[in-house]
Amino acid sequence: MSLFHPRNKHTGRYNFEALYQACPELQAYTRLNPAGRYTIDFADPIAVRLLNSALLKSDYGIDFWDIPPGYLCPPIPGRADYIHGLADLLAHSSSSRAIPTGADVKLLDIGVGANLIYPLLGHAEYRWSFVGADIDNTALKAAQCLISANGLQKKIQLRHQPDPKHLFAQIIQPKEHFAATLCNPPFFQSAEQAQLQNQRKWKNLGKKNEQRNFGGQQNELWCEGGEATFIVRMIEESRLYAGQVGWFTTLVSRENNLPLIYKQLKQVRATQVETIDMAQGQKKSRFVAWRFA
């Protein structure tokens, strides 16, 4: 049973005939599973990348999508759930209770990455405009290529964060206002931890190859202290921009990080905190949102 958000386009099985039309290369990477249904080898990074390209073109009108080798290749359905959950949050906190749409709704993606996935999905679904920030210039160049290839120069802007110790400083400009921020924080505490997790995945798949099917650069996958430390730092810095952001939000992959996050939010005196649960099959996740207004 699908536990995706009701507006998520991926609540049912993939329509591979439509996906082949969007990306003919994908057909070579599909196969029949034991139930007689078409699928791909999700351990194959090329297959995953082509599936993403096909989904984005078929379901979201994104004519061109690709990423440099070794960069994070995100699962589209899960990322779409975050966008839809964020849309509901904005609706519930508006006077009309309607989902705000259009370019006047401006969002900030912290760690936008080479894949540009949240701005692409957010603009396709709700016509929001975005600023995407990252510390990685190579990722920003790749993301800019996606913006140009899809004619989104007036809808998505990119900014380089020169100081890895900061998230909002030097990105949010004076008098600038964002309806919300969003973030997919680094998950692991070290490169070694990321590699061990990757090895376990490949062993469970019965594979000897140890490449990452989802890819990911160092800053995308891990930081000192891991997810909890990253989010605590985000919460501390968010106080300085309380008057310029409607909602600060971030994915939280590890449920056991929530008590520390709630404690930090209480410490900075956030006036409202929301936790929006998400689930895709057996995998459970959530994003936490807070504000000071």
C-alpha positions as CSV (number, residue, x, y, z in Angstrom):
1,M,0.0,0.0,0.0
2,S,1.3,3.4,-0.9
3,L,1.8,5.9,2.0
4,F,2.8,8.8,-0.2
5,H,1.1,12.2,0.0
6,P,-2.3,12.1,-1.8
7,R,-1.1,14.7,-4.4
8,N,2.1,12.7,-5.0
9,K,2.1,11.6,-8.7
10,H,3.9,8.4,-7.7
11,T,1.2,6.7,-5.6
12,G,0.8,3.8,-8.1
13,R,3.1,1.7,-10.2
14,Y,5.4,3.4,-12.7
15,N,3.9,3.7,-16.2
16,F,6.9,2.4,-18.1
17,E,5.3,2.9,-21.6
18,A,5.1,6.6,-20.8
19,L,8.5,6.6,-19.3
20,Y,10.0,5.0,-22.4
21,Q,8.5,7.8,-24.5
22,A,10.1,10.4,-22.3
23,C,13.4,8.6,-22.1
24,P,13.9,5.8,-24.7
25,E,17.3,4.9,-23.2
26,L,15.5,3.6,-20.1
27,Q,14.0,0.6,-21.8
28,A,17.4,-1.1,-22.0
29,Y,17.7,-1.0,-18.2
30,T,14.2,-2.4,-17.4
31,R,13.4,-6.1,-16.8
32,L,10.5,-8.2,-15.6
33,N,10.4,-9.0,-11.9
34,P,9.1,-12.3,-10.5
35,A,5.5,-10.9,-10.4
36,G,5.7,-10.2,-14.2
37,R,5.9,-6.4,-13.8
38,Y,8.5,-4.1,-15.3
39,T,11.1,-2.6,-13.0
40,I,14.7,-1.5,-13.0
41,D,17.7,-2.6,-11.1
42,F,17.8,0.0,-8.4
43,A,21.4,-1.0,-7.6
44,D,22.5,0.3,-11.1
45,P,23.3,4.0,-10.9
46,I,22.7,4.5,-14.6
47,A,19.3,2.9,-14.4
48,V,18.3,5.1,-11.4
49,R,19.6,8.3,-13.2
50,L,17.6,7.4,-16.4
51,L,14.5,6.7,-14.4
52,N,14.7,10.1,-12.7
53,S,15.2,11.8,-16.1
54,A,12.1,9.9,-17.5
55,L,10.0,10.7,-14.4
56,L,10.9,14.4,-14.5
57,K,10.1,14.7,-18.2
58,S,6.9,12.6,-18.2
59,D,5.3,13.8,-14.9
60,Y,6.7,17.3,-14.4
61,G,7.6,18.6,-17.8
62,I,11.3,18.9,-17.1
63,D,12.8,18.4,-20.6
64,F,16.3,17.9,-19.6
65,W,17.8,16.5,-16.4
66,D,21.2,14.9,-15.6
67,I,23.9,15.1,-13.0
68,P,27.7,14.8,-13.0
69,P,29.2,11.4,-12.2
70,G,29.4,10.8,-8.4
71,Y,26.8,13.3,-7.4
72,L,23.6,12.5,-5.4
73,C,20.8,11.0,-7.5
74,P,17.7,11.5,-5.3
75,P,14.5,9.3,-5.3
76,I,11.9,11.5,-7.0
77,P,8.8,10.2,-5.1
78,G,10.3,10.9,-1.7
79,R,11.4,14.4,-2.6
80,A,8.0,15.2,-4.0
81,D,6.4,14.2,-0.7
82,Y,8.5,16.9,1.1
83,I,7.3,19.5,-1.5
84,H,3.7,18.5,-1.0
85,G,4.0,18.4,2.8
86,L,5.5,21.9,2.7
87,A,2.7,23.1,0.5
88,D,0.2,21.9,3.1
89,L,2.2,23.6,5.9
90,L,2.1,26.9,4.0
91,A,-1.7,26.5,3.4
92,H,-2.5,25.8,7.0
93,S,-0.6,28.9,8.2
94,S,-2.3,31.2,5.7
95,S,-5.5,33.1,6.3
96,S,-7.3,31.6,3.3
97,R,-6.1,28.0,4.1
98,A,-5.4,27.6,0.4
99,I,-2.0,26.5,-0.9
100,P,-0.1,29.6,-2.0
101,T,1.1,29.3,-5.6
102,G,3.0,31.4,-8.1
103,A,6.4,33.1,-8.3
104,D,5.7,35.4,-5.4
105,V,6.0,32.4,-3.1
106,K,9.8,32.3,-2.7
107,L,11.7,29.4,-1.1
108,L,15.3,28.8,-0.1
109,D,16.9,25.4,-0.7
110,I,19.9,24.9,1.6
111,G,22.3,22.5,-0.1
112,V,20.5,22.5,-3.5
113,G,23.1,20.2,-5.0
114,A,23.8,19.4,-8.6
115,N,20.4,17.6,-9.0
116,L,18.3,20.8,-8.3
117,I,15.5,18.5,-7.4
118,Y,13.5,20.6,-4.9
119,P,13.4,23.8,-7.0
120,L,12.4,21.7,-10.1
121,L,9.6,19.9,-8.3
122,G,8.4,23.0,-6.4
123,H,8.2,25.1,-9.5
124,A,6.5,22.3,-11.6
125,E,3.9,21.6,-9.0
126,Y,3.1,25.0,-7.5
127,R,5.0,27.5,-9.7
128,W,7.1,28.7,-6.7
129,S,10.3,30.6,-7.2
130,F,13.5,29.4,-5.5
131,V,17.0,30.4,-4.4
132,G,19.3,27.4,-4.2
133,A,22.4,27.6,-2.1
134,D,25.4,25.3,-1.9
135,I,29.1,25.3,-0.9
136,D,30.1,23.2,-4.0
137,N,30.8,25.3,-7.1
138,T,30.8,22.2,-9.4
139,A,27.3,21.3,-8.1
140,L,26.1,24.9,-8.7
141,K,27.5,24.8,-12.3
142,A,25.6,21.6,-13.0
143,A,22.5,23.0,-11.5
144,Q,22.8,26.2,-13.5
145,C,22.9,24.0,-16.7
146,L,19.6,22.4,-15.7
147,I,18.1,25.9,-15.1
148,S,19.2,27.1,-18.5
149,A,18.2,23.9,-20.4
150,N,14.7,24.2,-19.0
151,G,14.3,27.9,-19.4
152,L,13.9,28.6,-15.6
153,Q,16.4,31.5,-15.3
154,K,13.7,33.8,-14.0
155,K,12.3,31.2,-11.5
156,I,15.4,29.7,-9.9
157,Q,18.5,31.6,-8.7
158,L,21.7,30.0,-7.3
159,R,24.0,31.4,-4.7
160,H,27.4,30.1,-3.5
161,Q,27.9,29.8,0.2
162,P,31.6,30.7,0.8
163,D,31.7,29.7,4.4
164,P,30.8,26.0,5.3
165,K,30.3,27.0,8.9
166,H,27.2,29.0,7.9
167,L,23.9,28.1,6.2
168,F,21.9,31.4,5.9
169,A,24.6,34.0,6.4
170,Q,25.7,35.6,3.1
171,I,22.8,33.8,1.4
172,I,19.7,35.6,2.7
173,Q,20.1,39.2,1.6
174,P,18.9,42.3,3.6
175,K,15.2,42.9,3.3
176,E,14.7,39.6,1.4
177,H,11.9,37.4,2.6
178,F,11.3,33.6,2.0
179,A,8.0,31.8,2.7
180,A,10.1,28.8,3.8
181,T,13.5,27.2,3.7
182,L,14.0,23.5,3.0
183,C,17.0,21.2,3.4
184,N,18.2,17.6,3.0
185,P,21.0,17.6,5.5
186,P,24.1,15.3,5.4
187,F,23.2,12.0,7.0
188,F,26.4,10.5,8.2
189,Q,29.0,11.5,10.7
190,S,32.1,10.5,8.6
191,A,33.2,9.1,5.3
192,E,33.8,5.7,6.9
193,Q,30.3,5.5,8.3
194,A,28.9,6.3,4.8
195,Q,31.1,3.7,3.2
196,L,30.0,1.0,5.8
197,Q,26.4,1.7,5.1
198,N,27.0,1.5,1.4
199,Q,28.7,-1.9,1.8
200,R,25.7,-3.2,3.8
201,K,23.3,-2.1,1.1
202,W,25.3,-3.9,-1.6
203,K,25.6,-7.1,0.6
204,N,21.8,-7.0,1.1
205,L,21.4,-6.8,-2.7
206,G,23.7,-9.7,-3.2
207,K,26.1,-7.6,-5.1
208,K,29.9,-7.3,-5.0
209,N,30.1,-3.9,-6.6
210,E,30.5,-1.1,-4.0
211,Q,29.6,1.9,-6.0
212,R,26.7,4.0,-4.7
213,N,23.6,3.7,-6.8
214,F,22.4,7.0,-5.3
215,G,25.8,8.7,-5.6
216,G,26.8,11.6,-3.4
217,Q,29.7,13.9,-2.7
218,Q,31.3,14.3,0.7
219,N,29.3,17.4,1.6
220,E,26.1,15.7,0.4
221,L,26.5,12.6,2.6
222,W,28.4,13.5,5.7
223,C,29.6,16.2,8.0
224,E,31.3,16.2,11.4
225,G,28.7,15.3,14.0
226,G,26.2,14.0,11.3
227,E,22.6,15.0,10.8
228,A,21.9,16.1,14.4
229,T,24.9,18.5,14.6
230,F,24.0,20.0,11.2
231,I,20.4,20.6,12.2
232,V,21.3,22.1,15.6
233,R,23.6,24.5,13.8
234,M,20.8,25.4,11.4
235,I,18.4,26.1,14.3
236,E,20.9,28.3,16.1
237,E,21.5,30.4,13.0
238,S,17.8,30.6,12.1
239,R,17.2,32.9,15.0
240,L,19.2,35.6,13.2
241,Y,16.8,35.5,10.3
242,A,13.5,35.0,12.2
243,G,12.0,38.1,10.6
244,Q,12.9,37.1,7.0
245,V,11.6,33.5,6.9
246,G,8.0,32.3,7.4
247,W,9.0,28.7,8.1
248,F,12.4,27.0,8.5
249,T,12.2,23.3,7.6
250,T,14.6,20.4,7.3
251,L,14.3,16.6,6.7
252,V,15.2,14.5,9.7
253,S,16.1,11.0,8.7
254,R,16.9,9.6,12.1
255,E,14.0,9.5,14.5
256,N,16.3,9.4,17.5
257,N,17.6,12.8,16.6
258,L,14.2,14.4,17.3
259,P,14.6,14.9,21.1
260,L,17.8,16.9,20.6
261,I,16.2,18.9,17.8
262,Y,13.1,19.7,19.9
263,K,15.4,20.7,22.9
264,Q,17.3,23.1,20.7
265,L,14.1,24.6,19.3
266,K,12.9,25.2,22.8
267,Q,16.2,26.8,23.7
268,V,16.0,29.3,20.8
269,R,12.4,30.0,21.7
270,A,10.7,29.0,18.5
271,T,7.1,29.9,18.8
272,Q,5.7,27.1,16.7
273,V,7.1,23.7,15.9
274,E,5.6,21.1,13.5
275,T,6.7,17.6,12.6
276,I,5.3,16.2,9.3
277,D,5.6,12.5,9.0
278,M,6.3,10.9,5.6
279,A,6.5,7.2,4.6
280,Q,7.4,5.3,1.4
281,G,6.7,1.6,2.0
282,Q,8.8,0.5,4.9
283,K,10.9,3.6,5.0
284,K,9.7,6.3,7.4
285,S,10.9,9.9,7.4
286,R,9.7,13.3,8.4
287,F,10.5,17.0,8.2
288,V,10.6,19.4,11.1
289,A,9.4,23.0,10.7
290,W,9.7,25.9,13.1
291,R,9.0,29.6,13.1
292,F,9.4,32.6,15.4
293,A,6.4,34.7,14.4
